[in-house]
Amino acid sequence: GAKTLALDTGPSHPGHGYVVDDPDVIIDRLSEEHGVVLLPPGKTGWQVGDTVEIIPNHVCTSVNLHDRMVIVRDGSVVDEWKVSARGCVS
């Protein structure tokens, strides 16, 4: 939802982010904790527990919403970065 992806849309891909393994899926709407996706014909969606990789449309606002970033390379967690400026906007 908007607490993770932010509400920005972008010109490069419709919706609120790019679903890496399913580029035809559109993240159409966001509430605070949930997102509504539009699936192309024939796509059945995901199951609970599936991993879905999403590239946000505007990473700056998305990073600002979190205390840390988990760095993944080739499917494995390789590092964790603290977001230093988190909560410093006044």
C-alpha positions as CSV (number, residue, x, y, z in Angstrom):
1,G,0.0,0.0,0.0
2,A,0.9,3.7,0.3
3,K,3.0,3.1,3.4
4,T,5.4,1.1,1.2
5,L,5.1,2.3,-2.4
6,A,4.0,5.9,-1.8
7,L,1.2,7.4,-4.0
8,D,3.3,8.6,-6.9
9,T,2.6,7.3,-10.3
10,G,5.1,7.7,-13.2
11,P,5.3,8.1,-16.9
12,S,7.5,5.0,-17.5
13,H,4.9,2.4,-16.3
14,P,1.2,2.8,-15.5
15,G,0.2,2.5,-11.9
16,H,2.2,2.7,-8.7
17,G,5.2,0.5,-9.4
18,Y,6.7,-2.1,-11.8
19,V,6.1,-5.8,-10.9
20,V,9.4,-7.3,-12.1
21,D,8.3,-10.8,-13.0
22,D,4.9,-9.7,-14.2
23,P,5.3,-6.4,-16.2
24,D,1.7,-6.6,-17.5
25,V,0.3,-6.4,-14.0
26,I,-0.7,-2.9,-13.0
27,I,-0.7,-1.7,-9.4
28,D,-3.9,0.4,-9.9
29,R,-4.8,1.7,-6.4
30,L,-3.3,1.9,-3.0
31,S,-4.8,2.3,0.5
32,E,-2.5,2.6,3.5
33,E,-1.6,-1.1,3.8
34,H,-3.0,-2.7,0.6
35,G,-2.7,-2.4,-3.1
36,V,-5.2,-3.3,-5.8
37,V,-3.7,-4.8,-8.9
38,L,-5.2,-5.3,-12.4
39,L,-4.2,-8.7,-13.9
40,P,-4.0,-9.3,-17.6
41,P,-6.3,-11.9,-19.1
42,G,-5.3,-15.5,-18.1
43,K,-3.2,-14.3,-15.1
44,T,-4.4,-15.9,-11.8
45,G,-2.5,-13.8,-9.3
46,W,-0.4,-14.9,-6.4
47,Q,-0.8,-17.1,-3.4
48,V,-0.1,-16.2,0.3
49,G,3.6,-16.5,0.9
50,D,4.6,-15.7,-2.7
51,T,7.4,-13.2,-3.1
52,V,6.6,-10.3,-5.4
53,E,9.4,-7.9,-6.5
54,I,8.1,-4.3,-7.1
55,I,10.2,-1.4,-8.3
56,P,8.4,1.8,-6.9
57,N,7.8,4.7,-9.3
58,H,9.4,7.2,-7.0
59,V,12.1,5.6,-4.8
60,C,12.8,8.7,-2.8
61,T,9.4,8.8,-1.1
62,S,9.4,5.0,-0.7
63,V,12.8,5.0,1.0
64,N,11.7,7.8,3.4
65,L,8.8,5.5,4.6
66,H,11.2,2.9,6.1
67,D,13.8,2.7,8.8
68,R,16.0,0.3,6.9
69,M,16.6,-1.1,3.4
70,V,17.3,-4.8,2.9
71,I,19.8,-5.3,0.1
72,V,19.2,-8.4,-2.1
73,R,21.5,-9.8,-4.8
74,D,20.6,-12.9,-6.8
75,G,17.8,-13.8,-4.4
76,S,20.0,-13.6,-1.3
77,V,20.1,-10.9,1.4
78,V,23.6,-9.4,1.3
79,D,23.3,-6.4,3.5
80,E,21.0,-4.1,5.5
81,W,21.2,-0.3,5.3
82,K,19.8,2.1,7.9
83,V,18.0,5.0,6.3
84,S,20.0,7.8,8.1
85,A,17.6,10.7,7.4
86,R,14.5,8.7,8.4
87,G,12.2,10.9,10.5
88,C,14.3,14.0,10.1
89,V,11.8,16.1,8.1
90,S,10.3,18.7,10.3
